Amino acid sequence: MSTTHLSAATVSTAANVYFDGKCVSHALTMADGSKKSVGVVLASSLVFGTAAPETMECVAGACEYRLPGSTEWQASSAGHKFSVPGNTRFEIRVAEAYHYICHYE
């Protein structure tokens, strides 16, 4: 089951807009100091870079992703999570909209 609510967070009101508006997110700092972002990727094929390890959690919609070193595309839909190593890049392709929470490690 996907996360439907996050409690006790400070939200950055300015959106992070990437890839000409194809990805929009807001940064969250949780009460325990951990960092997350919540956002949506619209129909597109994109390559994201990571600084720290992160876990992508799909809360609605769907995508396909390809992790570094892999030739296989994997499917992700509501309730599914996948982890991406830090200091790397991963590919994502979205047909309609992919709503996510990014959990930074």
Biopython code that builds the backbone (N, CA, C, O; Angstrom):
import numpy as np
from Bio.PDB.StructureBuilder import StructureBuilder

atoms = [
    (1, "MET", "N", (0.841, -1.172, 0.000)),
    (1, "MET", "CA", (0.000, 0.000, 0.000)),
    (1, "MET", "C", (0.890, 1.239, 0.000)),
    (1, "MET", "O", (1.925, 1.273, 0.664)),
    (2, "SER", "N", (0.476, 2.245, -0.747)),
    (2, "SER", "CA", (1.272, 3.469, -0.793)),
    (2, "SER", "C", (0.940, 4.402, 0.357)),
    (2, "SER", "O", (-0.142, 4.358, 0.942)),
    (3, "THR", "N", (1.903, 5.238, 0.653)),
    (3, "THR", "CA", (1.738, 6.257, 1.679)),
    (3, "THR", "C", (0.699, 7.266, 1.201)),
    (3, "THR", "O", (0.771, 7.746, 0.070)),
    (4, "THR", "N", (-0.268, 7.588, 2.061)),
    (4, "THR", "CA", (-1.286, 8.567, 1.672)),
    (4, "THR", "C", (-1.129, 9.889, 2.394)),
    (4, "THR", "O", (-1.623, 10.911, 1.918)),
    (5, "HIS", "N", (-0.442, 9.895, 3.551)),
    (5, "HIS", "CA", (-0.234, 11.123, 4.315)),
    (5, "HIS", "C", (1.152, 11.106, 4.950)),
    (5, "HIS", "O", (1.660, 10.056, 5.343)),
    (6, "LEU", "N", (1.746, 12.281, 5.042)),
    (6, "LEU", "CA", (2.980, 12.462, 5.796)),
    (6, "LEU", "C", (2.681, 13.503, 6.863)),
    (6, "LEU", "O", (2.163, 14.576, 6.554)),
    (7, "SER", "N", (2.998, 13.200, 8.104)),
    (7, "SER", "CA", (2.703, 14.116, 9.209)),
    (7, "SER", "C", (3.976, 14.778, 9.718)),
    (7, "SER", "O", (5.081, 14.272, 9.525)),
    (8, "ALA", "N", (3.794, 15.924, 10.375)),
    (8, "ALA", "CA", (4.883, 16.639, 11.052)),
    (8, "ALA", "C", (6.044, 16.942, 10.116)),
    (8, "ALA", "O", (7.171, 16.498, 10.336)),
    (9, "ALA", "N", (5.747, 17.706, 9.066)),
    (9, "ALA", "CA", (6.783, 18.062, 8.102)),
    (9, "ALA", "C", (6.772, 19.559, 7.842)),
    (9, "ALA", "O", (5.725, 20.203, 7.896)),
    (10, "THR", "N", (7.943, 20.102, 7.562)),
    (10, "THR", "CA", (8.063, 21.460, 7.070)),
    (10, "THR", "C", (8.152, 21.354, 5.554)),
    (10, "THR", "O", (8.959, 20.588, 5.027)),
    (11, "VAL", "N", (7.325, 22.118, 4.857)),
    (11, "VAL", "CA", (7.242, 22.029, 3.403)),
    (11, "VAL", "C", (7.804, 23.292, 2.774)),
    (11, "VAL", "O", (7.459, 24.401, 3.181)),
    (12, "SER", "N", (8.653, 23.125, 1.800)),
    (12, "SER", "CA", (9.136, 24.253, 1.014)),
    (12, "SER", "C", (8.013, 24.656, 0.063)),
    (12, "SER", "O", (7.561, 23.845, -0.746)),
    (13, "THR", "N", (7.567, 25.895, 0.158)),
    (13, "THR", "CA", (6.437, 26.322, -0.671)),
    (13, "THR", "C", (6.822, 26.577, -2.117)),
    (13, "THR", "O", (5.961, 26.552, -2.996)),
    (14, "ALA", "N", (8.086, 26.818, -2.377)),
    (14, "ALA", "CA", (8.536, 27.001, -3.758)),
    (14, "ALA", "C", (8.751, 25.632, -4.392)),
    (14, "ALA", "O", (9.465, 24.788, -3.851)),
    (15, "ALA", "N", (8.130, 25.428, -5.533)),
    (15, "ALA", "CA", (8.264, 24.148, -6.225)),
    (15, "ALA", "C", (9.623, 24.033, -6.898)),
    (15, "ALA", "O", (10.199, 25.027, -7.340)),
    (16, "ASN", "N", (10.123, 22.808, -6.970)),
    (16, "ASN", "CA", (11.289, 22.484, -7.787)),
    (16, "ASN", "C", (10.733, 22.036, -9.134)),
    (16, "ASN", "O", (10.008, 21.044, -9.203)),
    (17, "VAL", "N", (11.059, 22.744, -10.189)),
    (17, "VAL", "CA", (10.537, 22.430, -11.519)),
    (17, "VAL", "C", (11.715, 22.008, -12.394)),
    (17, "VAL", "O", (12.669, 22.764, -12.578)),
    (18, "TYR", "N", (11.635, 20.785, -12.931)),
    (18, "TYR", "CA", (12.705, 20.213, -13.729)),
    (18, "TYR", "C", (12.187, 19.842, -15.117)),
    (18, "TYR", "O", (10.986, 19.680, -15.328)),
    (19, "PHE", "N", (13.109, 19.714, -16.038)),
    (19, "PHE", "CA", (12.796, 19.192, -17.370)),
    (19, "PHE", "C", (11.617, 19.938, -18.015)),
    (19, "PHE", "O", (10.649, 19.323, -18.462)),
    (20, "ASP", "N", (11.717, 21.263, -18.053)),
    (20, "ASP", "CA", (10.682, 22.099, -18.688)),
    (20, "ASP", "C", (9.280, 21.807, -18.148)),
    (20, "ASP", "O", (8.307, 21.802, -18.902)),
    (21, "GLY", "N", (9.187, 21.566, -16.848)),
    (21, "GLY", "CA", (7.891, 21.351, -16.211)),
    (21, "GLY", "C", (7.380, 19.924, -16.243)),
    (21, "GLY", "O", (6.264, 19.656, -15.799)),
    (22, "LYS", "N", (8.180, 19.006, -16.762)),
    (22, "LYS", "CA", (7.746, 17.605, -16.805)),
    (22, "LYS", "C", (7.853, 16.922, -15.443)),
    (22, "LYS", "O", (7.257, 15.867, -15.226)),
    (23, "CYS", "N", (8.611, 17.523, -14.529)),
    (23, "CYS", "CA", (8.724, 17.029, -13.152)),
    (23, "CYS", "C", (8.635, 18.228, -12.215)),
    (23, "CYS", "O", (9.387, 19.195, -12.343)),
    (24, "VAL", "N", (7.704, 18.145, -11.274)),
    (24, "VAL", "CA", (7.524, 19.207, -10.286)),
    (24, "VAL", "C", (7.458, 18.557, -8.909)),
    (24, "VAL", "O", (6.719, 17.593, -8.712)),
    (25, "SER", "N", (8.230, 19.082, -7.955)),
    (25, "SER", "CA", (8.227, 18.501, -6.605)),
    (25, "SER", "C", (8.350, 19.596, -5.553)),
    (25, "SER", "O", (8.692, 20.740, -5.852)),
    (26, "HIS", "N", (8.062, 19.213, -4.320)),
    (26, "HIS", "CA", (8.250, 20.084, -3.154)),
    (26, "HIS", "C", (9.113, 19.333, -2.141)),
    (26, "HIS", "O", (8.923, 18.139, -1.911)),
    (27, "ALA", "N", (10.057, 20.045, -1.545)),
    (27, "ALA", "CA", (10.951, 19.470, -0.537)),
    (27, "ALA", "C", (10.275, 19.474, 0.826)),
    (27, "ALA", "O", (9.599, 20.435, 1.193)),
    (28, "LEU", "N", (10.464, 18.391, 1.571)),
    (28, "LEU", "CA", (9.939, 18.247, 2.928)),
    (28, "LEU", "C", (11.086, 17.956, 3.878)),
    (28, "LEU", "O", (12.013, 17.221, 3.539)),
    (29, "THR", "N", (11.021, 18.534, 5.067)),
    (29, "THR", "CA", (11.905, 18.139, 6.159)),
    (29, "THR", "C", (10.999, 17.602, 7.250)),
    (29, "THR", "O", (10.131, 18.311, 7.759)),
    (30, "MET", "N", (11.208, 16.347, 7.602)),
    (30, "MET", "CA", (10.369, 15.689, 8.602)),
    (30, "MET", "C", (10.808, 16.103, 10.007)),
    (30, "MET", "O", (11.909, 16.621, 10.192)),
    (31, "ALA", "N", (9.947, 15.874, 10.986)),
    (31, "ALA", "CA", (10.233, 16.252, 12.377)),
    (31, "ALA", "C", (11.536, 15.636, 12.879)),
    (31, "ALA", "O", (12.226, 16.235, 13.703)),
    (32, "ASP", "N", (11.880, 14.436, 12.384)),
    (32, "ASP", "CA", (13.111, 13.772, 12.815)),
    (32, "ASP", "C", (14.341, 14.264, 12.043)),
    (32, "ASP", "O", (15.448, 13.778, 12.270)),
    (33, "GLY", "N", (14.146, 15.242, 11.117)),
    (33, "GLY", "CA", (15.255, 15.787, 10.348)),
    (33, "GLY", "C", (15.485, 15.120, 9.001)),
    (33, "GLY", "O", (16.274, 15.611, 8.193)),
    (34, "SER", "N", (14.805, 14.010, 8.751)),
    (34, "SER", "CA", (14.982, 13.336, 7.466)),
    (34, "SER", "C", (14.365, 14.182, 6.347)),
    (34, "SER", "O", (13.463, 14.986, 6.581)),
    (35, "LYS", "N", (14.867, 13.982, 5.149)),
    (35, "LYS", "CA", (14.450, 14.752, 3.982)),
    (35, "LYS", "C", (13.671, 13.863, 3.017)),
    (35, "LYS", "O", (13.977, 12.683, 2.842)),
    (36, "LYS", "N", (12.649, 14.466, 2.392)),
    (36, "LYS", "CA", (11.857, 13.796, 1.378)),
    (36, "LYS", "C", (11.458, 14.840, 0.355)),
    (36, "LYS", "O", (11.595, 16.040, 0.590)),
    (37, "SER", "N", (10.966, 14.379, -0.774)),
    (37, "SER", "CA", (10.284, 15.277, -1.698)),
    (37, "SER", "C", (9.054, 14.551, -2.208)),
    (37, "SER", "O", (9.043, 13.326, -2.327)),
    (38, "VAL", "N", (8.030, 15.314, -2.504)),
    (38, "VAL", "CA", (6.814, 14.755, -3.092)),
    (38, "VAL", "C", (6.594, 15.469, -4.410)),
    (38, "VAL", "O", (6.777, 16.683, -4.506)),
    (39, "GLY", "N", (6.199, 14.714, -5.430)),
    (39, "GLY", "CA", (6.030, 15.353, -6.723)),
    (39, "GLY", "C", (5.348, 14.477, -7.729)),
    (39, "GLY", "O", (4.817, 13.412, -7.413)),
    (40, "VAL", "N", (5.376, 14.952, -8.955)),
    (40, "VAL", "CA", (4.768, 14.244, -10.075)),
    (40, "VAL", "C", (5.667, 14.397, -11.300)),
    (40, "VAL", "O", (6.244, 15.457, -11.543)),
    (41, "VAL", "N", (5.768, 13.316, -12.057)),
    (41, "VAL", "CA", (6.438, 13.323, -13.350)),
    (41, "VAL", "C", (5.341, 13.128, -14.385)),
    (41, "VAL", "O", (4.590, 12.154, -14.329)),
    (42, "LEU", "N", (5.253, 14.051, -15.323)),
    (42, "LEU", "CA", (4.266, 13.946, -16.391)),
    (42, "LEU", "C", (4.827, 13.119, -17.541)),
    (42, "LEU", "O", (6.007, 12.770, -17.537)),
    (43, "ALA", "N", (3.994, 12.806, -18.516)),
    (43, "ALA", "CA", (4.387, 11.947, -19.640)),
    (43, "ALA", "C", (5.713, 12.410, -20.244)),
    (43, "ALA", "O", (5.822, 13.531, -20.742)),
    (44, "SER", "N", (6.715, 11.534, -20.193)),
    (44, "SER", "CA", (8.045, 11.870, -20.686)),
    (44, "SER", "C", (8.981, 10.694, -20.488)),
    (44, "SER", "O", (8.627, 9.698, -19.856)),
    (45, "SER", "N", (10.184, 10.823, -21.037)),
    (45, "SER", "CA", (11.307, 9.925, -20.773)),
    (45, "SER", "C", (12.444, 10.813, -20.277)),
    (45, "SER", "O", (12.893, 11.710, -20.992)),
    (46, "LEU", "N", (12.909, 10.564, -19.052)),
    (46, "LEU", "CA", (13.876, 11.446, -18.408)),
    (46, "LEU", "C", (15.020, 10.655, -17.796)),
    (46, "LEU", "O", (14.906, 9.452, -17.560)),
    (47, "VAL", "N", (16.126, 11.346, -17.542)),
    (47, "VAL", "CA", (17.258, 10.772, -16.823)),
    (47, "VAL", "C", (17.503, 11.650, -15.598)),
    (47, "VAL", "O", (17.769, 12.845, -15.724)),
    (48, "PHE", "N", (17.411, 11.049, -14.420)),
    (48, "PHE", "CA", (17.622, 11.757, -13.161)),
    (48, "PHE", "C", (18.991, 11.408, -12.598)),
    (48, "PHE", "O", (19.453, 10.274, -12.726)),
    (49, "GLY", "N", (19.633, 12.383, -11.976)),
    (49, "GLY", "CA", (20.875, 12.155, -11.254)),
    (49, "GLY", "C", (20.599, 12.155, -9.758)),
    (49, "GLY", "O", (19.709, 12.863, -9.287)),
    (50, "THR", "N", (21.351, 11.373, -9.022)),
    (50, "THR", "CA", (21.207, 11.325, -7.569)),
    (50, "THR", "C", (22.512, 11.757, -6.913)),
    (50, "THR", "O", (23.597, 11.458, -7.414)),
    (51, "ALA", "N", (22.404, 12.452, -5.805)),
    (51, "ALA", "CA", (23.579, 12.784, -5.002)),
    (51, "ALA", "C", (23.718, 11.737, -3.905)),
    (51, "ALA", "O", (24.777, 11.131, -3.743)),
    (52, "ALA", "N", (22.643, 11.528, -3.153)),
    (52, "ALA", "CA", (22.616, 10.529, -2.075)),
    (52, "ALA", "C", (21.733, 9.365, -2.517)),
    (52, "ALA", "O", (20.940, 9.507, -3.448)),
    (53, "PRO", "N", (21.865, 8.217, -1.857)),
    (53, "PRO", "CA", (20.934, 7.119, -2.146)),
    (53, "PRO", "C", (19.500, 7.572, -1.871)),
    (53, "PRO", "O", (19.254, 8.360, -0.958)),
    (54, "GLU", "N", (18.570, 7.074, -2.659)),
    (54, "GLU", "CA", (17.168, 7.436, -2.465)),
    (54, "GLU", "C", (16.259, 6.267, -2.798)),
    (54, "GLU", "O", (16.614, 5.359, -3.550)),
    (55, "THR", "N", (15.078, 6.324, -2.212)),
    (55, "THR", "CA", (14.039, 5.342, -2.507)),
    (55, "THR", "C", (12.858, 6.081, -3.100)),
    (55, "THR", "O", (12.343, 7.029, -2.508)),
    (56, "MET", "N", (12.439, 5.644, -4.262)),
    (56, "MET", "CA", (11.286, 6.228, -4.938)),
    (56, "MET", "C", (10.064, 5.379, -4.613)),
    (56, "MET", "O", (10.058, 4.170, -4.842)),
    (57, "GLU", "N", (9.034, 6.019, -4.079)),
    (57, "GLU", "CA", (7.784, 5.330, -3.739)),
    (57, "GLU", "C", (6.672, 5.882, -4.622)),
    (57, "GLU", "O", (6.413, 7.085, -4.614)),
    (58, "CYS", "N", (6.024, 5.023, -5.373)),
    (58, "CYS", "CA", (4.910, 5.437, -6.216)),
    (58, "CYS", "C", (3.645, 5.504, -5.358)),
    (58, "CYS", "O", (3.282, 4.527, -4.704)),
    (59, "VAL", "N", (2.977, 6.660, -5.363)),
    (59, "VAL", "CA", (1.728, 6.803, -4.607)),
    (59, "VAL", "C", (0.518, 6.832, -5.527)),
    (59, "VAL", "O", (-0.603, 6.628, -5.061)),
    (60, "ALA", "N", (0.708, 7.080, -6.812)),
    (60, "ALA", "CA", (-0.372, 7.016, -7.799)),
    (60, "ALA", "C", (0.251, 7.010, -9.188)),
    (60, "ALA", "O", (1.381, 7.460, -9.377)),
    (61, "GLY", "N", (-0.490, 6.500, -10.143)),
    (61, "GLY", "CA", (0.017, 6.434, -11.507)),
    (61, "GLY", "C", (1.002, 5.295, -11.668)),
    (61, "GLY", "O", (0.958, 4.311, -10.930)),
    (62, "ALA", "N", (1.892, 5.436, -12.639)),
    (62, "ALA", "CA", (2.846, 4.369, -12.928)),
    (62, "ALA", "C", (4.011, 4.918, -13.746)),
    (62, "ALA", "O", (3.928, 5.985, -14.354)),
    (63, "CYS", "N", (5.093, 4.153, -13.737)),
    (63, "CYS", "CA", (6.252, 4.469, -14.574)),
    (63, "CYS", "C", (6.995, 3.180, -14.863)),
    (63, "CYS", "O", (6.683, 2.121, -14.317)),
    (64, "GLU", "N", (7.976, 3.292, -15.728)),
    (64, "GLU", "CA", (8.980, 2.258, -15.900)),
    (64, "GLU", "C", (10.317, 2.924, -15.597)),
    (64, "GLU", "O", (10.511, 4.100, -15.906)),
    (65, "TYR", "N", (11.229, 2.183, -15.000)),
    (65, "TYR", "CA", (12.525, 2.748, -14.648)),
    (65, "TYR", "C", (13.624, 1.756, -14.997)),
    (65, "TYR", "O", (13.402, 0.546, -15.059)),
    (66, "ARG", "N", (14.811, 2.297, -15.220)),
    (66, "ARG", "CA", (15.985, 1.459, -15.485)),
    (66, "ARG", "C", (17.113, 1.987, -14.615)),
    (66, "ARG", "O", (17.505, 3.150, -14.704)),
    (67, "LEU", "N", (17.619, 1.106, -13.776)),
    (67, "LEU", "CA", (18.692, 1.472, -12.843)),
    (67, "LEU", "C", (20.051, 1.384, -13.526)),
    (67, "LEU", "O", (20.187, 0.731, -14.560)),
    (68, "PRO", "N", (21.047, 2.036, -12.954)),
    (68, "PRO", "CA", (22.387, 2.002, -13.548)),
    (68, "PRO", "C", (22.896, 0.569, -13.673)),
    (68, "PRO", "O", (22.727, -0.250, -12.770)),
    (69, "GLY", "N", (23.519, 0.291, -14.806)),
    (69, "GLY", "CA", (24.093, -1.024, -15.040)),
    (69, "GLY", "C", (23.099, -2.068, -15.508)),
    (69, "GLY", "O", (23.481, -3.211, -15.760)),
    (70, "SER", "N", (21.826, -1.699, -15.632)),
    (70, "SER", "CA", (20.799, -2.652, -16.051)),
    (70, "SER", "C", (20.355, -2.340, -17.475)),
    (70, "SER", "O", (20.341, -1.181, -17.891)),
    (71, "THR", "N", (19.998, -3.366, -18.205)),
    (71, "THR", "CA", (19.412, -3.184, -19.535)),
    (71, "THR", "C", (17.903, -3.395, -19.485)),
    (71, "THR", "O", (17.209, -3.158, -20.474)),
    (72, "GLU", "N", (17.393, -3.839, -18.340)),
    (72, "GLU", "CA", (15.971, -4.164, -18.187)),
    (72, "GLU", "C", (15.176, -2.997, -17.622)),
    (72, "GLU", "O", (15.607, -2.354, -16.665)),
    (73, "TRP", "N", (14.023, -2.723, -18.207)),
    (73, "TRP", "CA", (13.074, -1.764, -17.659)),
    (73, "TRP", "C", (12.198, -2.495, -16.655)),
    (73, "TRP", "O", (11.769, -3.622, -16.902)),
    (74, "GLN", "N", (11.932, -1.850, -15.517)),
    (74, "GLN", "CA", (11.077, -2.408, -14.462)),
    (74, "GLN", "C", (9.839, -1.525, -14.332)),
    (74, "GLN", "O", (9.907, -0.315, -14.546)),
    (75, "ALA", "N", (8.714, -2.131, -13.981)),
    (75, "ALA", "CA", (7.472, -1.377, -13.812)),
    (75, "ALA", "C", (7.295, -0.971, -12.352)),
    (75, "ALA", "O", (7.668, -1.710, -11.441)),
    (76, "SER", "N", (6.725, 0.206, -12.145)),
    (76, "SER", "CA", (6.397, 0.690, -10.805)),
    (76, "SER", "C", (5.002, 1.301, -10.849)),
    (76, "SER", "O", (4.693, 2.116, -11.717)),
    (77, "SER", "N", (4.169, 0.894, -9.899)),
    (77, "SER", "CA", (2.826, 1.468, -9.781)),
    (77, "SER", "C", (2.544, 1.686, -8.300)),
    (77, "SER", "O", (3.394, 1.399, -7.457)),
    (78, "ALA", "N", (1.368, 2.186, -7.981)),
    (78, "ALA", "CA", (1.029, 2.556, -6.604)),
    (78, "ALA", "C", (1.393, 1.456, -5.613)),
    (78, "ALA", "O", (1.030, 0.292, -5.784)),
    (79, "GLY", "N", (2.120, 1.855, -4.574)),
    (79, "GLY", "CA", (2.549, 0.919, -3.538)),
    (79, "GLY", "C", (3.926, 0.334, -3.763)),
    (79, "GLY", "O", (4.478, -0.295, -2.860)),
    (80, "HIS", "N", (4.495, 0.518, -4.933)),
    (80, "HIS", "CA", (5.811, -0.044, -5.261)),
    (80, "HIS", "C", (6.906, 0.966, -4.935)),
    (80, "HIS", "O", (6.722, 2.171, -5.113)),
    (81, "LYS", "N", (8.047, 0.468, -4.457)),
    (81, "LYS", "CA", (9.227, 1.288, -4.164)),
    (81, "LYS", "C", (10.427, 0.700, -4.887)),
    (81, "LYS", "O", (10.518, -0.511, -5.091)),
    (82, "PHE", "N", (11.347, 1.578, -5.272)),
    (82, "PHE", "CA", (12.630, 1.095, -5.780)),
    (82, "PHE", "C", (13.734, 2.010, -5.277)),
    (82, "PHE", "O", (13.530, 3.209, -5.088)),
    (83, "SER", "N", (14.902, 1.425, -5.064)),
    (83, "SER", "CA", (16.044, 2.151, -4.511)),
    (83, "SER", "C", (17.069, 2.449, -5.582)),
    (83, "SER", "O", (17.323, 1.641, -6.476)),
    (84, "VAL", "N", (17.650, 3.629, -5.469)),
    (84, "VAL", "CA", (18.656, 4.093, -6.426)),
    (84, "VAL", "C", (19.908, 4.461, -5.641)),
    (84, "VAL", "O", (19.817, 5.194, -4.656)),
    (85, "PRO", "N", (21.077, 3.969, -6.054)),
    (85, "PRO", "CA", (22.316, 4.339, -5.360)),
    (85, "PRO", "C", (22.616, 5.832, -5.499)),
    (85, "PRO", "O", (22.113, 6.496, -6.405)),
    (86, "GLY", "N", (23.438, 6.344, -4.592)),
    (86, "GLY", "CA", (23.873, 7.734, -4.663)),
    (86, "GLY", "C", (24.901, 7.937, -5.760)),
    (86, "GLY", "O", (25.523, 6.984, -6.227)),
    (87, "ASN", "N", (25.074, 9.187, -6.168)),
    (87, "ASN", "CA", (26.061, 9.583, -7.166)),
    (87, "ASN", "C", (25.959, 8.770, -8.450)),
    (87, "ASN", "O", (26.953, 8.269, -8.976)),
    (88, "THR", "N", (24.731, 8.657, -8.937)),
    (88, "THR", "CA", (24.501, 7.892, -10.156)),
    (88, "THR", "C", (23.341, 8.507, -10.923)),
    (88, "THR", "O", (22.850, 9.576, -10.562)),
    (89, "ARG", "N", (22.910, 7.844, -11.966)),
    (89, "ARG", "CA", (21.792, 8.294, -12.782)),
    (89, "ARG", "C", (20.853, 7.121, -13.018)),
    (89, "ARG", "O", (21.287, 5.970, -13.068)),
    (90, "PHE", "N", (19.566, 7.417, -13.163)),
    (90, "PHE", "CA", (18.608, 6.382, -13.543)),
    (90, "PHE", "C", (17.618, 6.964, -14.538)),
    (90, "PHE", "O", (17.379, 8.171, -14.574)),
    (91, "GLU", "N", (17.052, 6.084, -15.338)),
    (91, "GLU", "CA", (16.107, 6.495, -16.369)),
    (91, "GLU", "C", (14.683, 6.197, -15.909)),
    (91, "GLU", "O", (14.430, 5.227, -15.194)),
    (92, "ILE", "N", (13.766, 7.050, -16.338)),
    (92, "ILE", "CA", (12.361, 6.844, -16.012)),
    (92, "ILE", "C", (11.546, 7.226, -17.243)),
    (92, "ILE", "O", (11.842, 8.211, -17.918)),
    (93, "ARG", "N", (10.525, 6.439, -17.521)),
    (93, "ARG", "CA", (9.604, 6.804, -18.592)),
    (93, "ARG", "C", (8.180, 6.665, -18.072)),
    (93, "ARG", "O", (7.823, 5.696, -17.402)),
    (94, "VAL", "N", (7.387, 7.670, -18.407)),
    (94, "VAL", "CA", (6.041, 7.803, -17.867)),
    (94, "VAL", "C", (5.077, 8.013, -19.029)),
    (94, "VAL", "O", (5.327, 8.844, -19.903)),
    (95, "ALA", "N", (3.975, 7.260, -19.041)),
    (95, "ALA", "CA", (2.979, 7.388, -20.103)),
    (95, "ALA", "C", (1.929, 8.451, -19.766)),
    (95, "ALA", "O", (1.488, 9.180, -20.654)),
    (96, "GLU", "N", (1.525, 8.548, -18.500)),
    (96, "GLU", "CA", (0.509, 9.536, -18.109)),
    (96, "GLU", "C", (1.040, 10.412, -16.987)),
    (96, "GLU", "O", (1.508, 11.518, -17.255)),
    (97, "ALA", "N", (0.985, 9.962, -15.745)),
    (97, "ALA", "CA", (1.546, 10.725, -14.623)),
    (97, "ALA", "C", (2.002, 9.750, -13.550)),
    (97, "ALA", "O", (1.335, 8.751, -13.281)),
    (98, "TYR", "N", (3.131, 10.044, -12.948)),
    (98, "TYR", "CA", (3.723, 9.229, -11.886)),
    (98, "TYR", "C", (3.857, 10.125, -10.660)),
    (98, "TYR", "O", (4.671, 11.048, -10.649)),
    (99, "HIS", "N", (3.059, 9.854, -9.629)),
    (99, "HIS", "CA", (3.093, 10.625, -8.383)),
    (99, "HIS", "C", (3.988, 9.874, -7.408)),
    (99, "HIS", "O", (3.845, 8.663, -7.239)),
    (100, "TYR", "N", (4.899, 10.579, -6.772)),
    (100, "TYR", "CA", (5.906, 9.876, -5.972)),
    (100, "TYR", "C", (6.248, 10.624, -4.676)),
    (100, "TYR", "O", (5.983, 11.814, -4.510)),
    (101, "ILE", "N", (6.849, 9.852, -3.781)),
    (101, "ILE", "CA", (7.577, 10.374, -2.634)),
    (101, "ILE", "C", (9.010, 9.880, -2.810)),
    (101, "ILE", "O", (9.241, 8.687, -3.005)),
    (102, "CYS", "N", (9.959, 10.790, -2.743)),
    (102, "CYS", "CA", (11.362, 10.417, -2.789)),
    (102, "CYS", "C", (11.889, 10.487, -1.369)),
    (102, "CYS", "O", (11.891, 11.548, -0.746)),
    (103, "HIS", "N", (12.340, 9.337, -0.860)),
    (103, "HIS", "CA", (12.911, 9.234, 0.488)),
    (103, "HIS", "C", (14.427, 9.284, 0.355)),
    (103, "HIS", "O", (15.028, 8.368, -0.207)),
    (104, "TYR", "N", (15.046, 10.332, 0.859)),
    (104, "TYR", "CA", (16.505, 10.448, 0.780)),
    (104, "TYR", "C", (17.137, 9.706, 1.955)),
    (104, "TYR", "O", (16.702, 9.848, 3.098)),
    (105, "GLU", "N", (18.158, 8.920, 1.665)),
    (105, "GLU", "CA", (18.800, 8.083, 2.673)),
    (105, "GLU", "C", (19.886, 8.875, 3.387)),
    (105, "GLU", "O", (20.550, 8.347, 4.278)),
]
sb = StructureBuilder()
sb.init_structure("model")
sb.init_model(0)
sb.init_chain("A")
sb.init_seg("    ")
for serial, (resi, resn, name, xyz) in enumerate(atoms, 1):
    if name == "N":
        sb.init_residue(resn, " ", resi, " ")
    sb.init_atom(name, np.array(xyz, "f"), 0.0, 1.0, " ", f" {name:<3s}", serial, name[0])
structure = sb.get_structure()
